[in-house]
Amino acid sequence: MILVIRIQGSAELNTPIEETLNRLNIHRKFATTFIDEKNEVLMGMLEKIKNYVCFYEIDENTAKQIILKRGQTKMGKKINEKDVDKIWENIKKGEWTIKKFFRLHPPIGGFRKNTKLIYPKGILGKNKDITKLVLRML
């Protein structure tokens, strides 16, 4: 699974980019979602919006922490700790039993890199340090 975090806000976005972000269910800044790397359509969408988001493969422990701390049922209730494993297995299968996005905080301590440049100098695009960033945003 690939974790996608929206970094750029909605000011001055092109309509096709805004539509692509909305179809991925990341409507606002610091929203995140999981997408399957085997789905060619979603990977094409990710390639289109790579200058507005950061993304990379996520390990299972970090994904479960995101689900536990930021996940909500479709009715807006919090997730129980005992249900996290079952929810993660369903998400890997493509069956979402919770909301398809997670709202994160801005990172504690700031981004430490530029938010307008691609990965080696900034944080946008394919970012290998996304796990550290997410843990600061929970």
N, CA and C atoms as an extended XYZ file, in Angstrom:
414
Properties=species:S:1:pos:R:3:atomname:S:1:resname:S:1:resid:I:1 pbc="F F F"
N         0.835       -1.183        0.000 N   MET     1
C         0.000        0.000        0.000 CA  MET     1
C         0.877        1.242        0.000 C   MET     1
N         0.383        2.260       -0.668 N   ILE     2
C         1.072        3.539       -0.746 CA  ILE     2
C         0.260        4.558        0.040 C   ILE     2
N         0.937        5.321        0.866 N   LEU     3
C         0.310        6.387        1.630 CA  LEU     3
C         0.505        7.686        0.875 C   LEU     3
N        -0.585        8.439        0.687 N   VAL     4
C        -0.554        9.714       -0.025 CA  VAL     4
C        -1.000       10.802        0.940 C   VAL     4
N        -0.176       11.841        1.110 N   ILE     5
C        -0.508       12.969        1.984 CA  ILE     5
C        -0.569       14.232        1.140 C   ILE     5
N        -1.675       14.941        1.231 N   ARG     6
C        -1.800       16.206        0.510 CA  ARG     6
C        -1.062       17.290        1.292 C   ARG     6
N        -0.159       17.989        0.611 N   ILE     7
C         0.646       19.026        1.237 CA  ILE     7
C         0.168       20.412        0.815 C   ILE     7
N        -0.134       20.598       -0.446 N   GLN     8
C        -0.564       21.897       -0.949 CA  GLN     8
C        -2.040       22.127       -0.645 C   GLN     8
N        -2.390       23.368       -0.392 N   GLY     9
C        -3.782       23.730       -0.158 CA  GLY     9
C        -4.539       23.860       -1.462 C   GLY     9
N        -5.726       24.456       -1.404 N   SER    10
C        -6.579       24.521       -2.592 CA  SER    10
C        -6.477       25.844       -3.342 C   SER    10
N        -5.656       26.766       -2.898 N   ALA    11
C        -5.539       28.058       -3.577 CA  ALA    11
C        -4.804       27.894       -4.909 C   ALA    11
N        -5.373       28.485       -5.950 N   GLU    12
C        -4.779       28.535       -7.286 CA  GLU    12
C        -4.496       27.165       -7.893 C   GLU    12
N        -5.342       26.181       -7.648 N   LEU    13
C        -5.170       24.867       -8.269 CA  LEU    13
C        -5.953       24.813       -9.573 C   LEU    13
N        -5.402       24.106      -10.556 N   ASN    14
C        -6.133       23.872      -11.796 CA  ASN    14
C        -7.319       22.967      -11.515 C   ASN    14
N        -8.358       23.079      -12.298 N   THR    15
C        -9.546       22.258      -12.108 CA  THR    15
C        -9.255       20.769      -12.263 C   THR    15
N        -8.466       20.321      -13.256 N   PRO    16
C        -8.180       18.878      -13.344 CA  PRO    16
C        -7.404       18.340      -12.133 C   PRO    16
N        -6.486       19.125      -11.599 N   ILE    17
C        -5.735       18.701      -10.422 CA  ILE    17
C        -6.661       18.612       -9.220 C   ILE    17
N        -7.506       19.610       -9.035 N   GLU    18
C        -8.463       19.611       -7.920 CA  GLU    18
C        -9.410       18.419       -8.025 C   GLU    18
N        -9.860       18.112       -9.228 N   GLU    19
C       -10.757       16.973       -9.441 CA  GLU    19
C       -10.047       15.657       -9.120 C   GLU    19
N        -8.795       15.527       -9.498 N   THR    20
C        -8.036       14.318       -9.203 CA  THR    20
C        -7.838       14.142       -7.704 C   THR    20
N        -7.521       15.225       -7.003 N   LEU    21
C        -7.373       15.156       -5.550 CA  LEU    21
C        -8.689       14.768       -4.883 C   LEU    21
N        -9.794       15.301       -5.379 N   ASN    22
C       -11.102       14.959       -4.820 CA  ASN    22
C       -11.462       13.505       -5.077 C   ASN    22
N       -11.105       12.980       -6.229 N   ARG    23
C       -11.397       11.572       -6.524 CA  ARG    23
C       -10.584       10.616       -5.659 C   ARG    23
N        -9.435       11.084       -5.182 N   LEU    24
C        -8.629       10.278       -4.266 CA  LEU    24
C        -9.050       10.482       -2.811 C   LEU    24
N       -10.065       11.290       -2.580 N   ASN    25
C       -10.604       11.573       -1.240 CA  ASN    25
C        -9.623       12.309       -0.346 C   ASN    25
N        -8.791       13.140       -0.918 N   ILE    26
C        -7.948       14.021       -0.118 CA  ILE    26
C        -8.341       15.453       -0.468 C   ILE    26
N        -9.410       15.904        0.150 N   HIS    27
C       -10.048       17.173       -0.184 CA  HIS    27
C        -9.339       18.382        0.404 C   HIS    27
N        -8.659       18.212        1.523 N   ARG    28
C        -8.051       19.361        2.188 CA  ARG    28
C        -6.599       19.071        2.535 C   ARG    28
N        -5.925       20.128        2.948 N   LYS    29
C        -4.516       20.043        3.297 CA  LYS    29
C        -4.322       19.112        4.490 C   LYS    29
N        -3.281       18.308        4.475 N   PHE    30
C        -2.903       17.339        5.503 CA  PHE    30
C        -3.877       16.165        5.602 C   PHE    30
N        -4.662       15.931        4.577 N   ALA    31
C        -5.482       14.720        4.521 CA  ALA    31
C        -4.638       13.630        3.866 C   ALA    31
N        -4.894       12.387        4.245 N   THR    32
C        -4.114       11.278        3.720 CA  THR    32
C        -5.017       10.098        3.408 C   THR    32
N        -4.560        9.222        2.545 N   THR    33
C        -5.296        8.015        2.203 CA  THR    33
C        -4.308        6.948        1.747 C   THR    33
N        -4.795        5.722        1.671 N   PHE    34
C        -4.001        4.598        1.166 CA  PHE    34
C        -4.482        4.264       -0.239 C   PHE    34
N        -3.544        3.980       -1.147 N   ILE    35
C        -3.928        3.487       -2.462 CA  ILE    35
C        -3.105        2.239       -2.761 C   ILE    35
N        -3.667        1.396       -3.620 N   ASP    36
C        -3.024        0.141       -3.981 CA  ASP    36
C        -2.070        0.374       -5.152 C   ASP    36
N        -0.833       -0.060       -5.008 N   GLU    37
C         0.155        0.166       -6.070 CA  GLU    37
C        -0.099       -0.696       -7.299 C   GLU    37
N        -0.972       -1.689       -7.198 N   LYS    38
C        -1.278       -2.551       -8.343 CA  LYS    38
C        -2.343       -1.950       -9.251 C   LYS    38
N        -3.070       -0.955       -8.778 N   ASN    39
C        -4.130       -0.317       -9.548 CA  ASN    39
C        -3.517        0.742      -10.464 C   ASN    39
N        -3.531        0.489      -11.772 N   GLU    40
C        -2.892        1.379      -12.732 CA  GLU    40
C        -3.585        2.730      -12.831 C   GLU    40
N        -4.897        2.756      -12.662 N   VAL    41
C        -5.642        4.008      -12.745 CA  VAL    41
C        -5.240        4.936      -11.589 C   VAL    41
N        -5.203        4.391      -10.377 N   LEU    42
C        -4.816        5.201       -9.224 CA  LEU    42
C        -3.360        5.652       -9.310 C   LEU    42
N        -2.489        4.809       -9.841 N   MET    43
C        -1.093        5.188       -9.990 CA  MET    43
C        -0.933        6.295      -11.043 C   MET    43
N        -1.765        6.278      -12.078 N   GLY    44
C        -1.759        7.365      -13.057 CA  GLY    44
C        -2.231        8.676      -12.444 C   GLY    44
N        -3.248        8.589      -11.590 N   MET    45
C        -3.721        9.774      -10.889 CA  MET    45
C        -2.634       10.315       -9.972 C   MET    45
N        -1.920        9.422       -9.316 N   LEU    46
C        -0.838        9.820       -8.419 CA  LEU    46
C         0.289       10.501       -9.189 C   LEU    46
N         0.582       10.016      -10.378 N   GLU    47
C         1.608       10.633      -11.205 CA  GLU    47
C         1.201       12.054      -11.613 C   GLU    47
N        -0.095       12.262      -11.808 N   LYS    48
C        -0.600       13.574      -12.215 CA  LYS    48
C        -0.496       14.605      -11.092 C   LYS    48
N        -0.653       14.179       -9.842 N   ILE    49
C        -0.686       15.119       -8.721 CA  ILE    49
C         0.581       15.087       -7.875 C   ILE    49
N         1.660       14.526       -8.393 N   LYS    50
C         2.876       14.338       -7.593 CA  LYS    50
C         3.497       15.651       -7.122 C   LYS    50
N         3.168       16.774       -7.744 N   ASN    51
C         3.711       18.063       -7.311 CA  ASN    51
C         2.887       18.713       -6.204 C   ASN    51
N         1.841       18.054       -5.749 N   TYR    52
C         0.964       18.610       -4.711 CA  TYR    52
C         0.881       17.703       -3.484 C   TYR    52
N         1.420       16.495       -3.580 N   VAL    53
C         1.329       15.521       -2.492 CA  VAL    53
C         2.702       14.880       -2.268 C   VAL    53
N         2.852       14.213       -1.133 N   CYS    54
C         3.997       13.332       -0.949 CA  CYS    54
C         3.458       11.919       -0.764 C   CYS    54
N         4.204       10.929       -1.232 N   PHE    55
C         3.728        9.551       -1.192 CA  PHE    55
C         4.904        8.603       -1.132 C   PHE    55
N         4.650        7.434       -0.587 N   TYR    56
C         5.626        6.349       -0.580 CA  TYR    56
C         4.957        5.125        0.029 C   TYR    56
N         5.591        3.969       -0.136 N   GLU    57
C         5.065        2.751        0.476 CA  GLU    57
C         5.147        2.873        1.988 C   GLU    57
N         4.142        2.339        2.673 N   ILE    58
C         4.058        2.464        4.123 CA  ILE    58
C         4.148        1.080        4.740 C   ILE    58
N         4.799        0.988        5.889 N   ASP    59
C         4.877       -0.305        6.555 CA  ASP    59
C         3.595       -0.544        7.355 C   ASP    59
N         3.378       -1.776        7.729 N   GLU    60
C         2.115       -2.187        8.348 CA  GLU    60
C         1.902       -1.552        9.721 C   GLU    60
N         2.954       -1.436       10.516 N   ASN    61
C         2.808       -0.866       11.862 CA  ASN    61
C         2.387        0.595       11.817 C   ASN    61
N         2.991        1.364       10.918 N   THR    62
C         2.626        2.772       10.790 CA  THR    62
C         1.200        2.912       10.282 C   THR    62
N         0.815        2.059        9.340 N   ALA    63
C        -0.552        2.108        8.820 CA  ALA    63
C        -1.570        1.815        9.921 C   ALA    63
N        -1.270        0.860       10.755 N   LYS    64
C        -2.185        0.534       11.854 CA  LYS    64
C        -2.262        1.674       12.864 C   LYS    64
N        -1.150        2.373       13.092 N   GLN    65
C        -1.181        3.528       13.983 CA  GLN    65
C        -2.058        4.638       13.413 C   GLN    65
N        -1.970        4.861       12.107 N   ILE    66
C        -2.811        5.873       11.465 CA  ILE    66
C        -4.280        5.502       11.619 C   ILE    66
N        -4.604        4.240       11.373 N   ILE    67
C        -5.991        3.795       11.490 CA  ILE    67
C        -6.489        3.956       12.918 C   ILE    67
N        -5.675        3.586       13.888 N   LEU    68
C        -6.097        3.659       15.290 CA  LEU    68
C        -6.277        5.101       15.761 C   LEU    68
N        -5.310        5.969       15.439 N   LYS    69
C        -5.352        7.328       15.981 CA  LYS    69
C        -6.236        8.271       15.179 C   LYS    69
N        -6.339        8.078       13.865 N   ARG    70
C        -7.045        9.032       13.023 CA  ARG    70
C        -8.227        8.444       12.255 C   ARG    70
N        -8.428        7.141       12.340 N   GLY    71
C        -9.515        6.521       11.602 CA  GLY    71
C       -10.870        6.790       12.239 C   GLY    71
N       -11.896        6.858       11.393 N   GLN    72
C       -13.262        7.059       11.849 CA  GLN    72
C       -14.176        6.092       11.104 C   GLN    72
N       -15.204        5.636       11.814 N   THR    73
C       -16.211        4.837       11.133 CA  THR    73
C       -16.999        5.749       10.210 C   THR    73
N       -17.856        5.188        9.398 N   LYS    74
C       -18.641        6.008        8.476 CA  LYS    74
C       -19.630        6.899        9.209 C   LYS    74
N       -19.882        6.594       10.488 N   MET    75
C       -20.767        7.424       11.312 CA  MET    75
C       -19.974        8.472       12.093 C   MET    75
N       -18.645        8.504       11.971 N   GLY    76
C       -17.819        9.496       12.625 CA  GLY    76
C       -17.295        9.085       13.990 C   GLY    76
N       -17.439        7.818       14.362 N   LYS    77
C       -16.964        7.341       15.664 CA  LYS    77
C       -15.509        6.892       15.559 C   LYS    77
N       -14.808        6.833       16.700 N   LYS    78
C       -13.423        6.389       16.729 CA  LYS    78
C       -13.327        4.874       16.557 C   LYS    78
N       -12.140        4.416       16.176 N   ILE    79
C       -11.880        2.998       15.942 CA  ILE    79
C       -11.399        2.356       17.240 C   ILE    79
N       -11.912        1.157       17.548 N   ASN    80
C       -11.426        0.396       18.697 CA  ASN    80
C       -10.088       -0.253       18.355 C   ASN    80
N        -9.256       -0.433       19.377 N   GLU    81
C        -7.931       -1.022       19.155 CA  GLU    81
C        -8.017       -2.465       18.681 C   GLU    81
N        -9.054       -3.190       19.114 N   LYS    82
C        -9.174       -4.594       18.713 CA  LYS    82
C        -9.618       -4.765       17.260 C   LYS    82
N       -10.180       -3.709       16.643 N   ASP    83
C       -10.669       -3.804       15.264 CA  ASP    83
C        -9.630       -3.389       14.223 C   ASP    83
N        -8.484       -2.879       14.654 N   VAL    84
C        -7.508       -2.309       13.723 CA  VAL    84
C        -6.978       -3.360       12.745 C   VAL    84
N        -6.652       -4.559       13.233 N   ASP    85
C        -6.109       -5.598       12.346 CA  ASP    85
C        -7.107       -5.989       11.268 C   ASP    85
N        -8.362       -6.149       11.662 N   LYS    86
C        -9.399       -6.529       10.699 CA  LYS    86
C        -9.629       -5.422        9.661 C   LYS    86
N        -9.621       -4.172       10.112 N   ILE    87
C        -9.812       -3.041        9.199 CA  ILE    87
C        -8.645       -2.954        8.208 C   ILE    87
N        -7.414       -3.158        8.687 N   TRP    88
C        -6.240       -3.107        7.808 CA  TRP    88
C        -6.296       -4.204        6.754 C   TRP    88
N        -6.710       -5.397        7.146 N   GLU    89
C        -6.845       -6.490        6.167 CA  GLU    89
C        -7.904       -6.163        5.117 C   GLU    89
N        -9.007       -5.554        5.535 N   ASN    90
C       -10.052       -5.160        4.585 CA  ASN    90
C        -9.548       -4.084        3.628 C   ASN    90
N        -8.770       -3.127        4.136 N   ILE    91
C        -8.244       -2.071        3.274 CA  ILE    91
C        -7.291       -2.658        2.243 C   ILE    91
N        -6.473       -3.623        2.633 N   LYS    92
C        -5.560       -4.264        1.676 CA  LYS    92
C        -6.329       -4.998        0.580 C   LYS    92
N        -7.521       -5.522        0.930 N   LYS    93
C        -8.360       -6.186       -0.072 CA  LYS    93
C        -9.108       -5.189       -0.947 C   LYS    93
N        -9.179       -3.924       -0.514 N   GLY    94
C        -9.912       -2.911       -1.269 CA  GLY    94
C       -11.308       -2.667       -0.741 C   GLY    94
N       -11.636       -3.241        0.404 N   GLU    95
C       -12.964       -3.074        1.006 CA  GLU    95
C       -12.830       -2.106        2.182 C   GLU    95
N       -13.276       -0.890        1.995 N   TRP    96
C       -13.182        0.119        3.040 CA  TRP    96
C       -14.408        0.037        3.936 C   TRP    96
N       -14.201       -0.269        5.210 N   THR    97
C       -15.296       -0.304        6.172 CA  THR    97
C       -15.298        0.954        7.037 C   THR    97
N       -14.320        1.839        6.800 N   ILE    98
C       -14.238        3.113        7.516 CA  ILE    98
C       -14.166        4.224        6.466 C   ILE    98
N       -14.054        5.480        6.908 N   LYS    99
C       -13.896        6.580        5.962 CA  LYS    99
C       -12.596        6.395        5.193 C   LYS    99
N       -12.575        6.817        3.927 N   LYS   100
C       -11.438        6.557        3.044 CA  LYS   100
C       -10.312        7.568        3.181 C   LYS   100
N       -10.392        8.443        4.144 N   PHE   101
C        -9.336        9.428        4.350 CA  PHE   101
C        -9.097        9.598        5.841 C   PHE   101
N        -7.950       10.165        6.153 N   PHE   102
C        -7.568       10.422        7.543 CA  PHE   102
C        -7.090       11.865        7.616 C   PHE   102
N        -7.547       12.594        8.617 N   ARG   103
C        -7.122       13.978        8.792 CA  ARG   103
C        -5.945       14.012        9.761 C   ARG   103
N        -4.840       14.576        9.322 N   LEU   104
C        -3.636       14.653       10.146 CA  LEU   104
C        -3.404       16.086       10.608 C   LEU   104
N        -2.574       16.232       11.647 N   HIS   105
C        -2.145       17.538       12.114 CA  HIS   105
C        -0.946       17.989       11.293 C   HIS   105
N        -0.630       19.281       11.317 N   PRO   106
C         0.666       19.694       10.766 CA  PRO   106
C         1.781       19.042       11.586 C   PRO   106
N         2.926       18.766       10.993 N   PRO   107
C         3.967       18.035       11.716 CA  PRO   107
C         4.551       18.832       12.883 C   PRO   107
N         4.764       18.152       13.979 N   ILE   108
C         5.388       18.770       15.144 CA  ILE   108
C         6.850       19.062       14.792 C   ILE   108
N         7.270       20.273       14.996 N   GLY   109
C         8.635       20.668       14.653 CA  GLY   109
C         8.765       21.170       13.230 C   GLY   109
N         7.684       21.250       12.499 N   GLY   110
C         7.717       21.747       11.128 CA  GLY   110
C         8.140       20.677       10.141 C   GLY   110
N         8.210       21.065        8.886 N   PHE   111
C         8.548       20.116        7.833 CA  PHE   111
C        10.046       19.859        7.725 C   PHE   111
N        10.880       20.796        8.137 N   ARG   112
C        12.336       20.689        8.102 CA  ARG   112
C        12.904       20.679        6.682 C   ARG   112
N        12.038       20.733        5.697 N   LYS   113
C        12.447       20.853        4.302 CA  LYS   113
C        11.422       21.737        3.609 C   LYS   113
N        11.727       22.155        2.410 N   ASN   114
C        10.842       23.026        1.656 CA  ASN   114
C         9.595       22.272        1.217 C   ASN   114
N         8.423       22.896        1.313 N   THR   115
C         7.177       22.245        0.905 CA  THR   115
C         6.826       22.530       -0.545 C   THR   115
N         7.713       23.196       -1.275 N   LYS   116
C         7.425       23.520       -2.665 CA  LYS   116
C         8.368       22.827       -3.648 C   LYS   116
N         9.282       22.005       -3.139 N   LEU   117
C        10.250       21.327       -4.001 CA  LEU   117
C        10.064       19.815       -3.936 C   LEU   117
N        10.567       19.131       -4.963 N   ILE   118
C        10.491       17.678       -5.043 CA  ILE   118
C        11.488       17.059       -4.064 C   ILE   118
N        11.357       15.788       -3.751 N   TYR   119
C        11.942       15.096       -2.602 CA  TYR   119
C        13.378       15.393       -2.194 C   TYR   119
N        14.383       15.288       -2.991 N   PRO   120
C        15.696       15.429       -2.342 CA  PRO   120
C        15.866       16.759       -1.599 C   PRO   120
N        15.335       17.849       -2.152 N   LYS   121
C        15.444       19.145       -1.496 CA  LYS   121
C        14.185       19.485       -0.701 C   LYS   121
N        13.052       18.970       -1.108 N   GLY   122
C        11.787       19.250       -0.441 CA  GLY   122
C        11.103       17.969       -0.020 C   GLY   122
N         9.777       18.026        0.175 N   ILE   123
C         9.055       16.839        0.632 CA  ILE   123
C         8.044       16.329       -0.382 C   ILE   123
N         7.813       17.043       -1.469 N   LEU   124
C         6.807       16.622       -2.441 CA  LEU   124
C         7.294       15.462       -3.292 C   LEU   124
N         6.346       14.733       -3.865 N   GLY   125
C         6.684       13.621       -4.731 CA  GLY   125
C         6.940       12.350       -3.953 C   GLY   125
N         7.744       11.473       -4.527 N   LYS   126
C         8.057       10.189       -3.901 CA  LYS   126
C         9.062       10.416       -2.783 C   LYS   126
N         8.591       10.362       -1.545 N   ASN   127
C         9.376       10.752       -0.385 CA  ASN   127
C         9.673        9.534        0.476 C   ASN   127
N        10.938        9.161        0.588 N   LYS   128
C        11.318        7.981        1.372 CA  LYS   128
C        11.200        8.205        2.874 C   LYS   128
N        11.181        9.464        3.306 N   ASP   129
C        11.102        9.788        4.730 CA  ASP   129
C         9.662        9.996        5.196 C   ASP   129
N         8.691        9.439        4.504 N   ILE   130
C         7.294        9.694        4.826 CA  ILE   130
C         6.892        9.091        6.171 C   ILE   130
N         7.526        8.009        6.583 N   THR   131
C         7.173        7.389        7.865 CA  THR   131
C         7.487        8.329        9.022 C   THR   131
N         8.652        8.957        8.987 N   LYS   132
C         9.013        9.908       10.037 CA  LYS   132
C         8.063       11.096       10.040 C   LYS   132
N         7.704       11.554        8.850 N   LEU   133
C         6.794       12.693        8.725 CA  LEU   133
C         5.410       12.354        9.304 C   LEU   133
N         4.899       11.176        8.981 N   VAL   134
C         3.575       10.779        9.447 CA  VAL   134
C         3.542       10.631       10.952 C   VAL   134
N         4.580       10.070       11.528 N   LEU   135
C         4.608        9.902       12.980 CA  LEU   135
C         4.614       11.245       13.693 C   LEU   135
N         5.198       12.276       13.076 N   ARG   136
C         5.149       13.614       13.668 CA  ARG   136
C         3.797       14.275       13.439 C   ARG   136
N         3.027       13.802       12.469 N   MET   137
C         1.725       14.397       12.159 CA  MET   137
C         0.575       13.730       12.932 C   MET   137
N         0.813       12.607       13.555 N   LEU   138
C        -0.252       11.946       14.318 CA  LEU   138
C        -0.431       12.678       15.614 C   LEU   138
